[in-house]
Amino acid sequence: MSIADELPQPLQRVLRTLGHELSAPPTRRIFTNRDLDFDQIEAVGFDMDYTLARYRQAALDELSLRVTVEKLEARGYPDAIRRVRPDPEFAVRGLIFDTRLGNLLKMDRHGYVGRVYHGLEKLSRDERKRLYRAQRIVREQGRYVHVDTLFSLAEVVLFANLVHLIDNEPQLWSDATRPSYEQAFRDVREAIDLAHQDDSIKTKIKANPAEYIVEDPELAPTLHKLRSAGKRVFLLTNSYAPYSNAVMTFLLGGRLPSYEDWTKYFDWMIVGAQKPGFFGEGQPFLEVRRDGTVVGEHKGPPLKNRIYQGGNRDGLQTALGVPADAVLYVGDHIYGDIVQPKKSSGWRTALVVDDLEHEISVRDDYAVAIREIQTLSILRDRLVEDVAHERHLQRVVSTIKPEALVDAGASDLLAATQMSEQGAMRARQRFDRLRKHAAHLDQQLRARAAEVDAAFNPYWGSVFAERQDSSLFGAQLEEYACLYTSRVSNFYYVSPTRYFRAPHGAMPHWRRF
C-alpha cells in the first residue's frame, strides 16, 4: 500500500490529478538505456512533430501521398501513380533506401542485411546475399538513405510502388522519359519536401487538426507536473511559427484553467530551429510573432516567454542557465533529436517511439513463442558448433594412414585398416546425424520466428529487432537515447524525482550455459 492511501480522500484526489501515485499501463512505461537521475534534470525540452504532437498516421500518409502524387504528375509522371494507396504495414521506421537498385533494406546492429524488398517484391535469401554480402554497405554516401522519421513513411510506399511500375509497366513512359530508380527516388524526395515547404500538407492539417492529430488529455497535465516540480520547460521544433501555433493551440489551448494559452506551458519557444544544424553554429535568434512575422533579430541569449525562430544551441544553453547534463531533450528523430544533441551538446536524451506500444503488446501476446525461439536459438547454436567440430573430426580421421595406427598400438596392418574404416564411418554417421538434427531445428526456428515476425509486421517484423538481434534502428536507440518511451505523456506517470536505472548488461563470457 502506498503512503498516499493513508492520506485524506480529498488530498488523494488532488494528488492524482497531479499525476502522483498513478500506475502506468505496461505499454506506457519509460525505458532506460543509461542511468538518469530525473531529480538532477533542471530543464526539459521537447520537439513538436511526432513528440508533443502524435499524428494519425494513416490519415497523414494518405494526405502526403495525394499531395506528392499531384506534384509528380506535374513533373510528367503517368497518372497510373494515382493507384498508389497508403500501406501502414509496409512502411516502417528504420529502413534504408538503396536508391541505385530500387531496394528497401532492413539491417541488424552489425550492418548485416536481414531482408530486402525490390519495389513490392521480397528478394530471396540467395538474391539478398548476392547483392549485400558485405557489411557496412551504408557507408557508400549518396546511394543509401535512412528512413529516420515517421514523416518518411509515405515516401517509402511511393518509392516502392514507383519501382514496381518501372519494372512491370515500363510502357507508361517513353524510353526517353522512363526514370532510373535513383531518379525516381530524387523526384519523390523533392516532391514530398516541396509539399512540406509550400504548406500543401500543413495547410490542410491546420484547417482540420483533429483529423490528423491525436488529442492527448494527459499532455497538458504532464507539462504542468514538470513545471510544478521546478523544471524549466522549452519547445525546440523545426516547424515554423504559424504551424506550431495551430498545432499547440489544438493540443494545449484551454486544457487547464491555470494556463490561459499554450505558450504559458513553456519558458522558451524556438521554432524553425533547423535541427540538426541548431546544435552546430546555428543561426541568430529572430523574434517572431505567432503568424511568423519577424519582429527583429535578437542579440544574446533568447528571453523567456517569447517565440524565436532559428537560433543555436549555445545561446539556448546560456539562457537555460544550467549545466548541459542537467538538460533532457525529448524528440522522435534518431539523428536530429537524439544523436546530434548527445554528441555535440552533452544533453541527456529521450526518444519517443510511437511503435513501442504495438511492440510491447505483441511481445506480451507472444511471450511463450518468444521464449521458445530463444530456447531453440541456444540449442541451434550448440548444434552448429558440434557439427563444425564433427566435420573437422571426420576430415582428420579420413587422413590417418593405417601405418600410423600400427605405430600407435594396432596389432597389424589389417586390423589398422579396419579400425581406420570403422572410425571414418562412425565419424561420418555422427556428422550426418547432427547435421540433420541441426537442419530440422533450424527449420523449426525459422517457422516460429516467421510467425512472431508476422505479428509485429508482415513485411519487416519488429522495428527493434532483426535476425534474433537488435535492428540497426534498435542499436542506434540503445546507443544514443538515455530513455525511450511511446509518448510524452508517459512522464505523467513518473515522479519528477525518479532515478531511472538501466539494466546492466553482461559480456558473452560472463554468461553461463
C-alpha positions as CSV (number, residue, x, y, z in Angstrom):
1,M,0.0,0.0,0.0
2,S,1.3,3.5,-0.9
3,I,1.7,6.1,1.8
4,A,-0.8,8.2,-0.2
5,D,-3.5,5.7,0.6
6,E,-3.3,6.8,4.2
7,L,-4.0,10.5,3.4
8,P,-7.5,12.1,3.5
9,Q,-9.6,11.4,0.4
10,P,-9.7,15.0,-0.9
11,L,-5.9,15.2,-0.7
12,Q,-5.6,11.8,-2.6
13,R,-7.9,13.1,-5.3
14,V,-5.8,16.3,-5.8
15,L,-2.6,14.2,-5.9
16,R,-4.0,12.0,-8.6
17,T,-4.9,15.0,-10.7
18,L,-1.2,16.0,-10.5
19,G,-0.1,12.6,-11.7
20,H,1.1,11.3,-8.3
21,E,0.5,7.7,-7.2
22,L,-0.6,6.6,-10.6
23,S,0.5,3.3,-12.1
24,A,1.5,3.3,-15.8
25,P,-0.1,0.7,-18.1
26,P,2.6,-1.7,-19.3
27,T,2.7,-0.1,-22.8
28,R,3.2,3.3,-21.3
29,R,6.4,2.7,-19.4
30,I,9.6,4.7,-19.8
31,F,12.6,2.5,-20.6
32,T,16.2,3.3,-19.6
33,N,19.4,2.7,-21.5
34,R,21.6,4.8,-19.2
35,D,21.1,5.7,-15.6
36,L,19.4,9.1,-15.2
37,D,18.6,10.9,-12.0
38,F,15.4,12.9,-13.0
39,D,15.7,14.9,-9.8
40,Q,19.0,16.4,-11.2
41,I,17.4,17.3,-14.6
42,E,16.6,21.0,-14.3
43,A,15.4,21.7,-17.9
44,V,13.3,19.5,-20.2
45,G,12.9,20.4,-23.9
46,F,10.5,19.0,-26.4
47,D,10.3,18.6,-30.2
48,M,6.8,19.1,-31.5
49,D,6.0,16.8,-34.5
50,Y,5.7,13.2,-33.5
51,T,6.7,14.2,-30.0
52,L,4.3,16.5,-28.4
53,A,2.0,16.1,-31.4
54,R,1.2,12.4,-32.2
55,Y,-0.2,12.1,-35.7
56,R,-2.9,9.8,-37.1
57,Q,-0.5,8.0,-39.3
58,A,-3.0,6.5,-41.8
59,A,-4.7,9.9,-42.4
60,L,-1.3,11.8,-42.7
61,D,0.1,9.2,-45.1
62,E,-3.0,9.4,-47.3
63,L,-2.7,13.2,-47.4
64,S,1.1,13.1,-48.0
65,L,0.7,10.6,-50.9
66,R,-2.1,12.6,-52.5
67,V,-0.3,15.9,-52.4
68,T,3.0,14.3,-53.5
69,V,1.4,12.4,-56.4
70,E,0.0,15.6,-57.7
71,K,3.4,17.2,-57.7
72,L,4.9,14.1,-59.5
73,E,2.2,14.3,-62.2
74,A,3.1,17.9,-62.7
75,R,6.7,16.7,-63.4
76,G,5.4,14.4,-66.1
77,Y,4.8,11.1,-64.2
78,P,1.9,9.0,-65.6
79,D,-1.5,9.2,-63.9
80,A,-1.1,5.5,-63.0
81,I,0.7,6.6,-59.8
82,R,-2.8,7.7,-58.6
83,R,-3.3,4.0,-57.9
84,V,-0.8,4.1,-55.0
85,R,-2.5,3.7,-51.6
86,P,-1.1,4.1,-48.1
87,D,0.1,0.8,-46.6
88,P,0.9,1.5,-42.9
89,E,2.4,-2.0,-42.5
90,F,4.8,-1.9,-45.5
91,A,6.3,1.4,-44.5
92,V,8.1,1.4,-41.1
93,R,10.8,3.4,-39.5
94,G,14.4,2.2,-39.6
95,L,14.6,1.0,-43.2
96,I,17.2,2.1,-45.7
97,F,16.7,3.0,-49.3
98,D,19.1,1.6,-51.8
99,T,18.4,4.2,-54.4
100,R,20.6,2.7,-57.1
101,L,18.9,-0.7,-57.2
102,G,15.4,0.3,-56.1
103,N,15.5,-1.7,-52.9
104,L,14.4,-1.3,-49.3
105,L,16.7,-2.9,-46.7
106,K,16.4,-3.8,-43.1
107,M,19.7,-4.3,-41.2
108,D,20.8,-5.7,-37.9
109,R,23.0,-3.9,-35.4
110,H,26.2,-5.3,-37.2
111,G,25.2,-3.9,-40.6
112,Y,24.1,-7.3,-41.9
113,V,21.2,-7.0,-44.3
114,G,18.4,-9.3,-43.0
115,R,15.6,-8.7,-45.5
116,V,15.2,-6.8,-48.8
117,Y,12.2,-5.7,-50.9
118,H,12.7,-4.7,-54.5
119,G,9.7,-2.5,-55.1
120,L,6.9,-4.6,-53.6
121,E,8.6,-8.0,-54.0
122,K,10.7,-9.6,-51.3
123,L,14.0,-10.9,-52.5
124,S,15.0,-14.5,-51.9
125,R,17.7,-15.3,-49.4
126,D,20.2,-16.1,-52.2
127,E,19.5,-12.9,-54.1
128,R,19.8,-10.8,-50.9
129,K,23.1,-12.4,-50.0
130,R,24.4,-12.0,-53.6
131,L,23.7,-8.2,-53.5
132,Y,24.5,-7.4,-49.9
133,R,27.1,-9.9,-48.8
134,A,29.4,-7.2,-47.4
135,Q,28.6,-5.5,-44.1
136,R,28.7,-1.7,-43.5
137,I,27.3,-1.1,-47.0
138,V,25.6,2.1,-45.9
139,R,29.0,3.9,-45.8
140,E,28.6,4.4,-49.6
141,Q,27.4,8.0,-49.5
142,G,24.5,9.1,-51.7
143,R,23.3,5.7,-52.6
144,Y,21.8,4.7,-49.2
145,V,19.3,6.9,-47.4
146,H,17.9,6.2,-43.9
147,V,14.2,6.3,-43.0
148,D,14.6,8.2,-39.8
149,T,11.2,9.7,-39.1
150,L,7.5,8.7,-39.5
151,F,7.1,11.6,-41.9
152,S,9.1,9.5,-44.4
153,L,6.6,6.6,-44.4
154,A,4.6,7.9,-47.4
155,E,7.9,8.3,-49.2
156,V,8.7,4.6,-48.6
157,V,5.3,3.5,-50.1
158,L,5.5,5.8,-53.1
159,F,9.1,4.8,-54.0
160,A,8.4,1.1,-53.7
161,N,5.3,1.5,-55.9
162,L,7.2,3.5,-58.5
163,V,9.9,0.8,-58.7
164,H,7.1,-1.7,-59.2
165,L,5.7,0.4,-62.0
166,I,9.0,0.9,-63.7
167,D,9.7,-2.8,-63.7
168,N,6.2,-4.1,-64.6
169,E,4.6,-1.3,-66.6
170,P,7.5,0.3,-68.5
171,Q,5.2,1.3,-71.3
172,L,3.8,4.1,-69.1
173,W,6.9,6.0,-70.1
174,S,8.7,6.5,-73.3
175,D,12.3,5.3,-73.5
176,A,13.5,8.9,-73.1
177,T,11.4,9.7,-70.0
178,R,11.4,6.5,-68.1
179,P,13.3,7.3,-64.8
180,S,16.0,5.2,-63.2
181,Y,15.5,4.1,-59.7
182,E,17.8,6.8,-58.5
183,Q,15.9,9.5,-60.5
184,A,12.6,8.2,-59.2
185,F,13.8,8.5,-55.6
186,R,15.1,12.0,-56.1
187,D,11.8,13.0,-57.7
188,V,9.8,11.6,-54.8
189,R,12.1,13.2,-52.2
190,E,11.9,16.6,-53.9
191,A,8.2,16.4,-54.4
192,I,7.5,15.5,-50.8
193,D,9.9,18.1,-49.5
194,L,8.2,20.7,-51.6
195,A,4.8,19.6,-50.2
196,H,6.1,20.3,-46.7
197,Q,7.8,23.6,-47.7
198,D,5.0,25.1,-49.6
199,D,2.4,24.2,-46.9
200,S,0.5,21.9,-49.2
201,I,0.3,19.4,-46.4
202,K,0.4,21.7,-43.4
203,T,-2.4,24.0,-44.6
204,K,-4.8,21.0,-44.6
205,I,-3.7,19.9,-41.2
206,K,-4.1,23.4,-39.8
207,A,-7.6,23.6,-41.3
208,N,-8.7,20.4,-39.5
209,P,-6.2,19.3,-36.9
210,A,-8.5,16.8,-35.3
211,E,-8.4,14.7,-38.5
212,Y,-4.6,14.4,-38.4
213,I,-3.5,14.8,-34.8
214,V,-4.3,12.7,-31.8
215,E,-5.7,14.6,-28.8
216,D,-3.9,13.5,-25.6
217,P,-5.8,14.6,-22.4
218,E,-2.7,13.8,-20.3
219,L,-0.3,16.0,-22.3
220,A,-1.2,19.3,-20.5
221,P,-1.1,17.7,-17.0
222,T,2.3,16.2,-17.9
223,L,3.8,19.6,-18.7
224,H,2.2,21.1,-15.7
225,K,3.6,18.4,-13.5
226,L,7.2,19.1,-14.8
227,R,6.8,22.8,-14.2
228,S,5.3,22.3,-10.8
229,A,8.4,20.3,-9.9
230,G,10.5,23.4,-10.7
231,K,11.9,22.2,-14.0
232,R,12.4,24.7,-16.8
233,V,10.4,23.6,-19.9
234,F,11.2,24.6,-23.5
235,L,10.0,23.9,-27.0
236,L,12.5,23.3,-29.8
237,T,11.0,22.4,-33.2
238,N,11.8,22.6,-36.8
239,S,8.2,23.6,-37.7
240,Y,7.7,27.3,-38.1
241,A,5.5,29.7,-36.0
242,P,2.2,29.6,-37.9
243,Y,2.0,25.8,-38.0
244,S,3.4,25.4,-34.4
245,N,0.9,27.8,-33.1
246,A,-2.0,25.9,-34.8
247,V,-0.8,22.5,-33.5
248,M,0.0,23.6,-30.0
249,T,-3.3,25.6,-29.7
250,F,-5.1,22.4,-30.7
251,L,-3.2,20.3,-28.2
252,L,-2.9,22.6,-25.2
253,G,-5.3,25.5,-25.7
254,G,-7.9,25.7,-22.9
255,R,-6.8,22.3,-21.4
256,L,-6.0,23.6,-17.9
257,P,-7.6,26.7,-16.3
258,S,-4.3,27.9,-14.9
259,Y,-2.8,28.2,-18.4
260,E,-4.6,30.8,-20.5
261,D,-2.6,30.0,-23.6
262,W,-0.3,27.2,-24.9
263,T,2.7,29.4,-24.7
264,K,2.4,29.5,-20.9
265,Y,3.5,25.9,-20.7
266,F,7.0,26.8,-21.9
267,D,9.7,29.1,-20.6
268,W,11.4,29.3,-24.0
269,M,10.0,28.6,-27.5
270,I,12.2,28.1,-30.5
271,V,10.6,27.4,-33.9
272,G,12.2,26.9,-37.3
273,A,15.2,25.6,-35.5
274,Q,16.8,23.8,-38.5
275,K,18.0,20.9,-36.5
276,P,20.5,19.3,-36.6
277,G,22.2,22.5,-37.7
278,F,20.9,24.1,-34.5
279,F,23.4,22.1,-32.5
280,G,26.3,23.4,-34.5
281,E,27.0,27.0,-35.2
282,G,23.3,27.5,-36.0
283,Q,21.7,30.8,-36.8
284,P,20.9,34.1,-34.9
285,F,17.7,34.2,-32.9
286,L,14.9,36.0,-34.7
287,E,12.0,37.1,-32.5
288,V,8.7,36.3,-34.3
289,R,5.0,36.6,-33.8
290,R,2.6,33.6,-33.9
291,D,1.9,34.3,-37.5
292,G,5.6,34.1,-38.4
293,T,6.1,37.9,-38.8
294,V,9.7,38.7,-37.8
295,V,9.9,41.3,-35.0
296,G,13.7,41.6,-35.3
297,E,17.0,39.9,-34.7
298,H,17.7,39.3,-31.1
299,K,21.2,39.8,-29.8
300,G,22.3,37.5,-27.0
301,P,20.5,34.5,-25.4
302,P,16.8,34.1,-26.0
303,L,14.5,35.7,-23.4
304,K,11.7,33.9,-21.6
305,N,8.1,33.9,-22.8
306,R,8.9,34.9,-26.4
307,I,8.9,33.0,-29.6
308,Y,12.1,32.8,-31.6
309,Q,13.0,31.4,-35.0
310,G,16.3,29.8,-35.8
311,G,19.0,30.2,-33.1
312,N,21.7,28.0,-31.8
313,R,22.4,25.6,-29.0
314,D,25.0,27.8,-27.3
315,G,22.5,30.7,-27.0
316,L,19.8,28.5,-25.6
317,Q,22.2,26.8,-23.2
318,T,23.2,30.2,-21.8
319,A,19.5,31.1,-21.4
320,L,18.7,27.9,-19.6
321,G,21.4,28.7,-17.1
322,V,22.0,25.0,-16.1
323,P,24.8,22.5,-16.9
324,A,24.5,20.7,-20.2
325,D,24.0,17.3,-18.5
326,A,21.1,18.8,-16.5
327,V,19.1,19.2,-19.7
328,L,16.8,16.4,-21.0
329,Y,15.7,16.8,-24.7
330,V,12.8,14.7,-25.9
331,G,12.3,14.1,-29.6
332,D,11.4,11.5,-32.2
333,H,14.2,11.8,-34.8
334,I,17.0,9.5,-34.1
335,Y,19.6,11.7,-35.7
336,G,18.3,15.3,-35.4
337,D,16.9,15.0,-31.9
338,I,19.0,12.3,-30.3
339,V,22.4,11.7,-31.9
340,Q,23.3,15.3,-32.5
341,P,22.3,16.7,-29.1
342,K,24.1,13.8,-27.4
343,K,27.3,14.2,-29.4
344,S,27.5,18.0,-29.7
345,S,25.8,19.4,-26.6
346,G,26.1,16.8,-23.8
347,W,22.3,17.0,-23.2
348,R,20.6,13.9,-21.9
349,T,18.1,12.5,-24.4
350,A,14.8,10.6,-24.6
351,L,13.4,9.2,-27.8
352,V,9.7,9.0,-28.5
353,V,8.9,5.8,-30.4
354,D,5.3,5.5,-31.4
355,D,5.8,1.9,-32.5
356,L,6.7,0.9,-28.9
357,E,3.1,0.3,-27.7
358,H,2.4,-2.2,-30.5
359,E,5.8,-3.8,-29.9
360,I,5.1,-4.4,-26.2
361,S,1.6,-5.7,-26.9
362,V,2.9,-8.3,-29.4
363,R,5.7,-9.3,-27.1
364,D,3.2,-9.9,-24.3
365,D,0.8,-11.8,-26.6
366,Y,3.6,-14.0,-28.0
367,A,5.6,-14.3,-24.8
368,V,5.6,-18.2,-24.9
369,A,6.6,-18.3,-28.6
370,I,9.4,-15.8,-28.0
371,R,10.8,-17.9,-25.1
372,E,10.6,-20.9,-27.4
373,I,12.5,-19.1,-30.1
374,Q,15.2,-18.1,-27.5
375,T,15.5,-21.8,-26.4
376,L,15.6,-23.1,-29.9
377,S,18.3,-20.5,-30.8
378,I,20.5,-21.7,-28.0
379,L,20.1,-25.3,-29.0
380,R,20.7,-24.5,-32.6
381,D,23.9,-22.6,-31.8
382,R,25.2,-25.5,-29.8
383,L,24.4,-27.9,-32.6
384,V,26.1,-25.7,-35.1
385,E,29.3,-25.8,-33.0
386,D,29.0,-29.6,-32.7
387,V,28.5,-30.0,-36.4
388,A,31.6,-27.9,-37.2
389,H,33.6,-30.0,-34.7
390,E,32.4,-33.3,-36.2
391,R,33.1,-32.1,-39.8
392,H,36.7,-31.3,-38.8
393,L,37.0,-34.6,-37.0
394,Q,35.7,-36.6,-40.0
395,R,38.3,-34.9,-42.2
396,V,41.1,-35.6,-39.8
397,V,40.1,-39.3,-39.4
398,S,40.0,-39.8,-43.1
399,T,43.6,-38.6,-43.5
400,I,45.1,-41.0,-40.9
401,K,47.0,-43.8,-42.5
402,P,46.9,-47.5,-41.2
403,E,50.7,-47.4,-40.7
404,A,50.2,-44.6,-38.1
405,L,47.7,-46.8,-36.2
406,V,50.2,-49.7,-36.2
407,D,52.7,-47.3,-34.7
408,A,50.1,-46.2,-32.1
409,G,49.4,-49.8,-31.0
410,A,47.2,-51.6,-33.6
411,S,48.1,-55.4,-33.8
412,D,48.8,-55.4,-37.5
413,L,48.1,-53.6,-40.8
414,L,44.8,-55.4,-41.5
415,A,43.4,-54.5,-38.1
416,A,44.6,-51.0,-38.5
417,T,42.9,-50.7,-41.9
418,Q,39.6,-52.0,-40.4
419,M,40.0,-49.6,-37.5
420,S,40.5,-46.7,-39.8
421,E,37.5,-47.5,-41.9
422,Q,35.3,-48.0,-38.9
423,G,36.4,-44.8,-37.3
424,A,35.7,-42.9,-40.6
425,M,32.3,-44.5,-40.9
426,R,31.3,-43.6,-37.2
427,A,32.5,-40.1,-37.6
428,R,30.5,-39.7,-40.8
429,Q,27.4,-41.2,-39.3
430,R,27.6,-38.9,-36.3
431,F,28.2,-35.9,-38.5
432,D,25.2,-36.7,-40.7
433,R,23.0,-37.3,-37.6
434,L,24.0,-33.9,-36.1
435,R,23.6,-32.1,-39.4
436,K,20.1,-33.4,-39.9
437,H,19.2,-32.5,-36.3
438,A,20.6,-29.0,-36.8
439,A,18.7,-28.6,-40.1
440,H,15.4,-29.8,-38.5
441,L,15.9,-27.4,-35.5
442,D,16.7,-24.5,-37.9
443,Q,13.5,-25.2,-39.8
444,Q,11.5,-25.2,-36.6
445,L,13.2,-21.9,-35.5
446,R,12.6,-20.2,-38.9
447,A,8.9,-21.2,-38.8
448,R,8.4,-20.0,-35.3
449,A,10.3,-16.8,-35.9
450,A,8.2,-16.1,-39.1
451,E,5.0,-16.5,-37.1
452,V,6.1,-13.9,-34.5
453,D,7.6,-11.7,-37.2
454,A,4.3,-11.5,-38.9
455,A,2.6,-10.5,-35.7
456,F,4.9,-7.5,-35.4
457,N,4.7,-6.7,-39.1
458,P,4.0,-9.0,-42.1
459,Y,6.8,-7.4,-44.2
460,W,9.5,-6.4,-41.8
461,G,9.0,-8.0,-38.4
462,S,9.8,-6.0,-35.3
463,V,11.2,-2.4,-35.8
464,F,13.6,-3.0,-33.0
465,A,14.9,-6.5,-34.0
466,E,16.4,-8.4,-36.9
467,R,17.8,-11.9,-37.1
468,Q,17.4,-12.5,-33.3
469,D,19.4,-9.4,-32.6
470,S,18.8,-5.7,-32.4
471,S,18.0,-4.0,-35.7
472,L,20.1,-1.1,-36.8
473,F,17.4,1.3,-35.5
474,G,17.2,-0.6,-32.2
475,A,21.0,-0.4,-31.8
476,Q,21.0,3.3,-32.5
477,L,18.2,3.8,-30.0
478,E,20.2,1.8,-27.4
479,E,23.5,3.7,-28.0
480,Y,22.2,7.3,-28.1
481,A,18.9,7.6,-26.2
482,C,19.2,7.7,-22.4
483,L,15.5,7.0,-22.2
484,Y,12.8,5.9,-24.7
485,T,9.1,5.7,-24.5
486,S,6.0,5.7,-26.7
487,R,4.6,9.2,-25.9
488,V,5.5,12.4,-23.9
489,S,2.5,11.9,-21.6
490,N,4.1,8.8,-20.2
491,F,6.1,11.2,-18.0
492,Y,2.8,11.9,-16.3
493,Y,3.1,8.5,-14.5
494,V,6.6,9.0,-13.1
495,S,7.9,11.1,-10.3
496,P,10.0,14.2,-11.2
497,T,12.5,12.9,-8.7
498,R,12.7,9.4,-10.0
499,Y,16.0,7.7,-10.6
500,F,15.9,5.9,-13.9
501,R,18.2,2.9,-13.6
502,A,19.3,1.0,-16.6
503,P,19.6,-2.8,-16.7
504,H,23.3,-3.7,-16.6
505,G,24.4,-5.9,-19.4
506,A,26.8,-8.8,-19.5
507,M,29.6,-9.7,-21.8
508,P,29.3,-13.1,-23.6
509,H,31.9,-14.7,-21.4
510,W,30.0,-13.7,-18.2
511,R,27.1,-15.8,-19.1
512,R,27.0,-19.5,-18.1
513,F,25.3,-22.0,-20.4
